[in-house]
């Protein structure tokens, strides 16, 4: 039998007028197997129907599930200044960053805040909330994952609820010391109400992540492992809740990591 002998389509379980045709790309008559290519559709479940050009409709109970949904968001509260790192779990997400845009929806499209996608795969999306706007404290919204920009991925309430808070860490001072034994710079940031641990507290200098060595309620320590700029003007500090109060003080501090000559081989 040839590919042209078969017609395969998928009909939506909820809307019988929504039909997607599938391309038959291989027919294995010996093993009674068809290989089809599904071009995509709105998320949902579809009944698969196969028809032979000579014998007609082939009995089938196949159900194709291409539904996408959001299951959980690891944080329901984030800094009013943005910078909150979110991990979103679900099913049938895309493999490209542009496949599933994410927003914190407050009043529909008006007032929504973008959460810029960092990584994505079929079951997990990570993103960081927009830092260009300051949101009102206690403003409530919902984390929305879009499917190919248009359709929204459903999520059972309150799993995707999200609110902004001003109850965040506050930065006071920052100091840098060069460790001549280890030949590295160590940075100490002090303040109040620090939260998180060495995994969720991140310092970037010039877009490069440094090593977090210790976090307490009043201080956070870092080892500078890789920089493309010696100026703190290119630095950003994130806690588990996102950007802290006085976060601009890091960039405005004026601290410079003076280059050090470690060795000279002739």
C-alpha positions as CSV (number, residue, x, y, z in Angstrom):
1,X,0.0,0.0,0.0
2,X,1.1,3.6,-0.7
3,X,0.9,6.7,1.4
4,X,-1.7,8.1,-1.0
5,X,-4.1,5.3,0.0
6,X,-4.5,6.8,3.5
7,X,-6.1,9.9,4.9
8,X,-5.6,10.7,8.6
9,X,-7.1,13.6,10.5
10,X,-7.5,14.6,14.1
11,X,-10.8,16.1,15.4
12,X,-11.1,18.1,18.6
13,X,-13.0,16.3,21.4
14,X,-14.7,19.6,22.4
15,X,-15.3,21.1,18.9
16,X,-16.1,18.6,16.1
17,X,-15.7,21.4,13.5
18,X,-12.1,21.8,14.4
19,X,-10.2,19.3,12.3
20,X,-6.4,19.0,11.7
21,X,-5.2,16.8,8.8
22,X,-2.0,14.8,9.3
23,X,0.5,14.0,6.6
24,X,1.2,10.3,6.1
25,X,4.9,9.9,5.6
26,X,5.4,6.2,5.7
27,X,3.3,3.0,5.4
28,X,4.6,-0.3,6.7
29,X,2.2,-2.9,5.3
30,X,4.0,-5.9,6.8
31,X,3.8,-4.5,10.4
32,X,0.5,-2.7,9.8
33,X,2.0,0.7,10.8
34,X,1.4,4.2,9.7
35,X,3.8,7.1,10.4
36,X,2.2,10.5,10.3
37,X,3.3,14.1,10.9
38,X,1.1,16.3,13.0
39,X,1.4,19.9,12.0
40,X,0.2,21.4,15.3
41,X,-3.1,22.6,16.7
42,X,-4.8,24.4,19.6
43,X,-4.0,22.5,22.8
44,X,-6.5,19.8,23.7
45,X,-7.4,16.2,23.0
46,X,-8.2,14.9,19.5
47,X,-9.8,11.8,18.1
48,X,-7.7,10.3,15.4
49,X,-9.6,9.0,12.3
50,X,-8.0,7.0,9.5
51,X,-9.5,6.3,6.1
52,X,-8.4,4.1,3.3
53,X,-9.0,5.2,-0.3
54,X,-10.5,1.8,-1.3
55,X,-11.9,0.3,2.0
56,X,-13.1,3.4,3.7
57,X,-13.0,4.3,7.4
58,X,-10.7,2.2,9.6
59,X,-11.9,1.5,13.1
60,X,-9.9,3.5,15.6
61,X,-10.1,4.5,19.2
62,X,-6.9,6.6,19.1
63,X,-6.8,9.7,21.2
64,X,-4.0,12.3,20.6
65,X,-3.4,14.6,23.6
66,X,-1.6,17.8,22.7
67,X,-2.9,19.8,25.6
68,X,-0.6,22.1,27.5
69,X,-1.1,23.3,31.0
70,X,0.7,25.0,33.9
71,X,0.9,22.9,37.1
72,X,2.9,25.0,39.6
73,X,4.9,28.1,40.1
74,X,7.6,27.9,42.7
75,X,7.1,31.4,44.1
76,X,3.8,33.3,44.7
77,X,5.5,36.5,45.9
78,X,8.2,38.7,44.3
79,X,10.0,42.0,44.8
80,X,8.2,45.2,43.7
81,X,11.3,46.0,41.8
82,X,11.3,42.7,39.7
83,X,14.2,40.4,39.3
84,X,12.3,37.5,40.8
85,X,13.4,34.1,39.4
86,X,10.5,31.8,38.8
87,X,10.4,28.1,38.0
88,X,7.2,27.0,36.2
89,X,6.2,23.4,35.7
90,X,3.6,21.9,33.4
91,X,3.4,19.9,30.2
92,X,3.9,20.3,26.5
93,X,5.9,23.5,26.7
94,X,8.1,24.5,23.7
95,X,11.8,24.0,23.4
96,X,12.6,27.6,22.2
97,X,12.5,30.7,24.5
98,X,10.1,32.4,22.1
99,X,7.6,29.4,22.2
100,X,6.0,30.3,25.6
101,X,6.1,33.9,26.7
102,X,5.3,34.5,30.3
103,X,3.5,37.4,32.0
104,X,2.3,38.3,35.5
105,X,-1.3,39.3,34.5
106,X,-2.9,41.8,36.8
107,X,-5.7,43.5,34.8
108,X,-5.6,41.5,31.6
109,X,-3.0,43.0,29.2
110,X,-3.1,46.3,31.0
111,X,-0.6,46.5,33.8
112,X,0.9,43.1,33.1
113,X,4.5,42.5,33.9
114,X,6.8,40.3,31.6
115,X,8.8,37.5,33.0
116,X,11.6,37.0,30.6
117,X,12.2,33.3,29.8
118,X,15.7,32.0,30.5
119,X,15.3,28.3,29.9
120,X,12.5,26.1,28.6
121,X,11.8,22.5,27.9
122,X,8.7,20.3,27.6
123,X,7.9,20.4,31.4
124,X,9.8,23.4,32.9
125,X,10.2,27.1,32.2
126,X,12.5,29.4,34.2
127,X,12.1,33.2,33.9
128,X,13.0,36.4,35.7
129,X,10.5,39.2,36.2
130,X,11.0,42.6,34.5
131,X,13.2,45.0,36.3
132,X,12.2,48.1,34.3
133,X,9.1,48.9,36.4
134,X,8.2,49.2,40.0
135,X,4.9,47.5,40.9
136,X,2.6,48.6,43.7
137,X,3.0,46.6,47.0
138,X,0.4,43.8,47.5
139,X,-0.7,44.1,43.8
140,X,-2.0,40.6,43.0
141,X,-1.9,38.8,39.6
142,X,-1.6,35.5,37.9
143,X,1.4,33.9,36.2
144,X,0.3,33.2,32.6
145,X,2.2,31.0,30.2
146,X,1.3,31.7,26.5
147,X,1.3,29.0,23.9
148,X,2.9,30.2,20.7
149,X,2.0,33.8,21.8
150,X,-1.8,33.5,21.5
151,X,-3.4,30.7,23.5
152,X,-3.1,30.7,27.3
153,X,-1.9,27.6,29.1
154,X,-4.6,26.7,31.7
155,X,-3.6,26.6,35.4
156,X,-5.7,25.5,38.4
157,X,-6.1,28.4,40.9
158,X,-4.4,29.3,43.2
159,X,-1.3,27.5,41.8
160,X,-0.3,30.4,39.6
161,X,-1.3,33.3,41.9
162,X,1.4,36.0,42.3
163,X,1.7,39.2,44.4
164,X,4.3,41.9,44.7
165,X,5.8,42.8,48.1
166,X,7.9,45.6,49.5
167,X,9.0,43.3,52.4
168,X,12.4,42.6,50.8
169,X,16.1,42.7,51.8
170,X,17.7,46.2,52.2
171,X,21.3,46.8,51.2
172,X,23.5,49.1,53.4
173,X,27.1,48.7,52.4
174,X,29.5,46.8,50.1
175,X,33.2,46.1,50.6
176,X,35.8,44.3,48.4
177,X,39.0,42.7,49.7
178,X,41.7,40.9,47.7
179,X,42.8,37.6,49.1
180,X,46.5,37.4,48.3
181,X,46.6,33.7,49.3
182,X,43.8,32.5,47.0
183,X,44.4,35.4,44.5
184,X,40.7,36.3,44.3
185,X,38.5,39.2,45.2
186,X,35.9,38.7,48.0
187,X,32.9,40.9,48.2
188,X,30.8,41.5,51.3
189,X,27.3,43.1,51.1
190,X,25.6,44.1,54.4
191,X,22.1,45.1,55.2
192,X,18.9,43.8,56.8
193,X,16.3,41.2,56.3
194,X,18.4,39.2,53.9
195,X,16.7,35.9,52.8
196,X,17.6,32.9,50.8
197,X,20.8,30.8,50.6
198,X,23.9,30.4,48.5
199,X,21.8,28.9,45.7
200,X,19.1,31.5,45.4
201,X,21.3,34.6,46.1
202,X,23.1,35.6,42.9
203,X,25.6,38.4,42.1
204,X,26.3,39.2,38.5
205,X,29.1,41.5,37.4
206,X,29.0,42.4,33.7
207,X,26.5,39.7,33.1
208,X,28.7,37.0,34.7
209,X,27.5,35.0,37.7
210,X,29.9,35.0,40.7
211,X,30.2,32.4,43.4
212,X,28.0,33.0,46.5
213,X,29.9,31.7,49.6
214,X,27.6,32.7,52.5
215,X,24.3,34.3,53.2
216,X,23.0,35.4,56.7
217,X,20.2,37.7,57.8
218,X,22.5,40.7,57.6
219,X,25.3,39.9,55.1
220,X,26.1,38.1,51.9
221,X,29.6,37.1,50.8
222,X,30.8,36.4,47.2
223,X,34.0,35.3,45.5
224,X,34.7,37.0,42.2
225,X,35.4,34.2,39.7
226,X,34.9,35.8,36.3
227,X,34.4,39.4,35.2
228,X,34.4,41.2,31.9
229,X,34.3,44.6,33.8
230,X,36.0,45.6,37.0
231,X,33.4,48.2,37.7
232,X,30.4,47.6,40.0
233,X,28.4,49.8,37.7
234,X,27.8,46.6,35.8
235,X,26.7,44.6,38.9
236,X,23.3,43.2,39.9
237,X,22.4,41.4,43.1
238,X,19.3,39.1,43.3
239,X,17.9,37.5,46.4
240,X,15.3,34.7,46.3
241,X,12.5,37.3,46.3
242,X,14.2,39.3,43.5
243,X,15.8,42.7,43.6
244,X,16.4,44.2,47.1
245,X,15.7,47.7,48.4
246,X,18.5,50.1,47.4
247,X,19.5,47.7,44.6
248,X,20.7,50.7,42.6
249,X,23.3,51.3,45.3
250,X,25.3,48.4,44.0
251,X,25.8,50.0,40.6
252,X,26.2,53.5,42.1
253,X,28.7,52.4,44.7
254,X,31.7,53.4,42.6
255,X,33.6,50.3,43.8
256,X,36.3,49.1,41.3
257,X,38.1,45.8,41.3
258,X,41.7,46.9,40.8
259,X,43.5,44.5,38.5
260,X,46.2,42.5,40.3
261,X,49.4,41.0,38.9
262,X,49.5,37.4,40.2
263,X,52.6,36.0,38.4
264,X,55.0,36.7,35.6
265,X,56.8,34.0,33.6
266,X,59.7,35.0,31.4
